[in-house]
Amino acid sequence: MGDLDLCKLRSRFINWRISKITPKEIVLVSNTMDNEDEIPTIIDYLYTNVPGKKWTIDIEGFKIIAKANSKAKYNRMYTSGCFDIFHYGHLNILIKSKELCDYLIVGVSTDELIEKEKGRKPVIPFNERIKVVQSIGLVDEVIPQEDKDKQRIVDTYMIDAISVGDDWRGRYPKVSCAMEYFSYTANVSSTILKDALKLTA
């Protein structure tokens, strides 16, 4: 696995059985059903402790399959969102984006943009939402998303591709870079979580 120290990985995540399947593939299986909240930390560990390594990560229940890739499809990639109540669906699109690029830039919508677009203030204020995204190891740079001018982002940050949910297919603003569309994680959305918590949608 190159620079990945399995001994340190095992000592860091003692509640997971960790196996090296091939030189480029490891599998982590939870010992109990109470360790789901450690999944983001494990993914963060892989990216922050093996700099420059590209990972393809599949999550099957309480099983994580991580494969190291040697070449990315794009150099610089951009994705964005409100990230108001961060959840696994957000993490999943960040994982898929990072698998395709060397450098991932994420735009976090400002409070003003959310209020303008959705007619309400976010549940979580901008300074907290941006810190959450900044703390994720697979994200290389986080910037405020102050408007919906995507071409300005492409030009300013030399973006090779933008990733979005597949519900934007055919209606995303035209840009000069490539587009990657990902399926949303089933049954997971900020709206569902807000409804469950009795918060304003």
Wavefront OBJ file of the C-alpha trace (Angstrom):
o trace
v 0.000 0.000 0.000
v 3.024 2.242 -0.391
v 3.204 4.883 2.345
v 0.186 3.620 4.297
v 1.259 2.210 7.670
v -1.210 -0.559 8.484
v 0.058 -0.870 12.058
v -0.729 2.780 12.739
v -4.065 2.406 10.986
v -4.995 -0.574 13.163
v -3.894 1.154 16.359
v -5.870 4.259 15.399
v -9.081 2.374 14.599
v -9.183 -0.456 17.089
v -12.861 -1.181 16.492
v -12.228 -2.212 12.888
v -10.738 -5.370 11.396
v -8.280 -4.172 8.762
v -6.941 -6.440 6.029
v -4.565 -5.833 3.132
v -6.075 -7.622 0.117
v -3.620 -6.516 -2.580
v -0.732 -4.005 -2.597
v -3.288 -1.338 -3.535
v -6.398 -2.465 -1.683
v -7.428 -2.631 1.972
v -10.689 -3.639 3.582
v -11.977 -2.356 6.932
v -14.859 -4.135 8.643
v -16.503 -2.839 11.811
v -16.473 -5.154 14.814
v -19.855 -3.826 15.940
v -22.743 -1.854 14.462
v -21.909 1.193 16.599
v -18.956 2.497 14.595
v -20.690 4.145 11.637
v -19.710 7.595 12.905
v -16.030 6.653 12.481
v -16.347 6.237 8.695
v -15.680 9.941 7.865
v -12.661 9.890 10.211
v -11.247 6.802 8.477
v -11.640 8.389 5.046
v -10.035 11.575 6.342
v -7.132 9.510 7.732
v -6.484 7.833 4.381
v -6.236 11.151 2.564
v -4.267 13.079 5.186
v -1.767 10.327 6.020
v -1.003 9.295 2.451
v -0.436 12.632 0.654
v -0.969 12.564 -3.095
v -2.615 9.144 -3.058
v -5.875 8.766 -4.934
v -8.488 6.465 -3.433
v -11.549 4.698 -4.735
v -13.708 4.092 -1.669
v -16.783 1.883 -1.550
v -18.900 1.645 1.592
v -21.098 -1.420 2.002
v -22.902 -1.166 5.321
v -20.142 -1.466 7.911
v -17.479 -2.479 5.409
v -15.050 -0.037 3.751
v -13.108 -1.045 0.636
v -10.304 1.381 -0.221
v -8.269 1.072 -3.420
v -5.293 3.278 -4.227
v -5.221 4.783 -7.717
v -2.134 6.144 -9.410
v -3.623 8.590 -11.944
v -6.485 11.056 -11.684
v -8.805 12.011 -14.548
v -8.602 15.747 -13.802
v -6.091 18.095 -12.236
v -8.405 20.648 -10.586
v -12.066 19.957 -9.861
v -14.831 21.989 -8.246
v -18.047 21.136 -6.458
v -20.273 23.240 -4.259
v -23.232 23.195 -1.923
v -24.939 24.693 1.083
v -23.782 21.863 3.384
v -26.476 22.938 5.820
v -26.563 19.965 8.233
v -23.662 17.959 6.768
v -24.569 14.311 6.113
v -23.315 11.149 4.410
v -24.754 12.210 1.044
v -22.461 15.245 1.104
v -19.492 13.095 2.052
v -20.276 10.650 -0.739
v -20.176 13.312 -3.454
v -16.898 14.663 -2.058
v -15.409 11.159 -2.101
v -16.491 10.597 -5.712
v -15.153 14.001 -6.752
v -11.775 13.462 -5.120
v -11.425 10.083 -6.824
v -11.404 11.940 -10.145
v -8.951 14.739 -9.402
v -5.619 15.754 -7.938
v -6.943 18.946 -6.341
v -10.511 19.359 -5.095
v -11.957 22.827 -4.488
v -15.294 23.067 -2.683
v -17.540 26.104 -2.640
v -19.713 26.627 0.450
v -22.728 28.885 -0.063
v -22.750 32.003 2.076
v -25.677 32.765 4.352
v -26.642 35.651 2.045
v -26.734 33.424 -1.056
v -28.858 30.784 0.682
v -31.320 33.415 1.887
v -31.494 34.932 -1.607
v -31.971 31.559 -3.369
v -34.171 29.768 -0.846
v -35.886 32.606 0.970
v -34.659 31.530 4.391
v -31.551 31.607 6.526
v -29.528 28.386 6.862
v -29.864 26.305 10.028
v -26.070 26.300 10.463
v -24.253 29.640 9.977
v -21.634 29.981 7.238
v -18.585 30.175 9.516
v -19.497 26.796 11.018
v -20.445 25.126 7.726
v -17.189 26.132 6.057
v -15.143 24.838 9.009
v -16.842 21.439 8.729
v -15.897 21.144 5.038
v -12.371 22.446 5.703
v -11.873 19.702 8.285
v -12.356 16.923 5.720
v -8.978 15.643 4.572
v -9.970 14.823 1.002
v -10.845 18.508 0.338
v -7.827 20.547 -0.772
v -9.328 24.051 -0.734
v -12.602 25.577 0.457
v -13.942 28.882 -0.845
v -17.108 30.915 -0.205
v -19.784 30.524 -2.877
v -21.107 34.071 -3.081
v -23.088 33.779 -6.339
v -24.063 31.276 -9.025
v -21.517 32.458 -11.620
v -19.813 29.101 -12.238
v -17.780 30.319 -15.218
v -16.097 32.887 -12.972
v -15.021 30.036 -10.678
v -13.745 28.030 -13.660
v -11.684 30.983 -14.919
v -10.418 32.161 -11.524
v -9.406 28.762 -10.173
v -8.438 27.072 -13.480
v -11.037 24.329 -13.041
v -10.912 21.288 -15.339
v -14.252 19.801 -14.263
v -17.264 20.489 -12.048
v -19.184 17.752 -10.213
v -22.868 18.014 -9.291
v -25.836 15.805 -8.554
v -27.489 14.186 -11.568
v -30.681 16.148 -10.968
v -28.813 19.100 -12.534
v -28.270 17.259 -15.825
v -29.550 19.407 -18.703
v -30.177 22.495 -16.566
v -26.768 23.358 -15.087
v -25.370 26.741 -16.238
v -23.075 26.370 -19.263
v -19.373 26.339 -18.439
v -16.231 25.822 -20.486
v -14.991 22.842 -18.436
v -16.080 19.193 -18.245
v -19.068 18.143 -16.133
v -19.382 15.061 -13.921
v -22.843 14.052 -12.673
v -23.253 11.829 -9.610
v -26.330 10.067 -8.308
v -27.491 11.317 -4.934
v -27.327 8.955 -1.975
v -30.763 7.355 -1.666
v -32.980 8.545 1.189
v -30.409 11.086 2.435
v -30.848 14.830 2.057
v -30.742 17.961 4.173
v -34.469 18.414 3.583
v -35.248 14.947 4.950
v -33.075 15.611 7.997
v -34.678 19.003 8.611
v -38.144 17.467 8.352
v -37.143 14.777 10.815
v -35.830 17.443 13.169
v -38.891 19.645 12.572
v -36.722 22.404 11.112
v -37.695 24.820 8.352
v -36.983 23.348 4.903
l 1 2 3 4 5 6 7 8 9 10 11 12 13 14 15 16 17 18 19 20 21 22 23 24 25 26 27 28 29 30 31 32 33 34 35 36 37 38 39 40 41 42 43 44 45 46 47 48 49 50 51 52 53 54 55 56 57 58 59 60 61 62 63 64 65 66 67 68 69 70 71 72 73 74 75 76 77 78 79 80 81 82 83 84 85 86 87 88 89 90 91 92 93 94 95 96 97 98 99 100 101 102 103 104 105 106 107 108 109 110 111 112 113 114 115 116 117 118 119 120 121 122 123 124 125 126 127 128 129 130 131 132 133 134 135 136 137 138 139 140 141 142 143 144 145 146 147 148 149 150 151 152 153 154 155 156 157 158 159 160 161 162 163 164 165 166 167 168 169 170 171 172 173 174 175 176 177 178 179 180 181 182 183 184 185 186 187 188 189 190 191 192 193 194 195 196 197 198 199 200 201
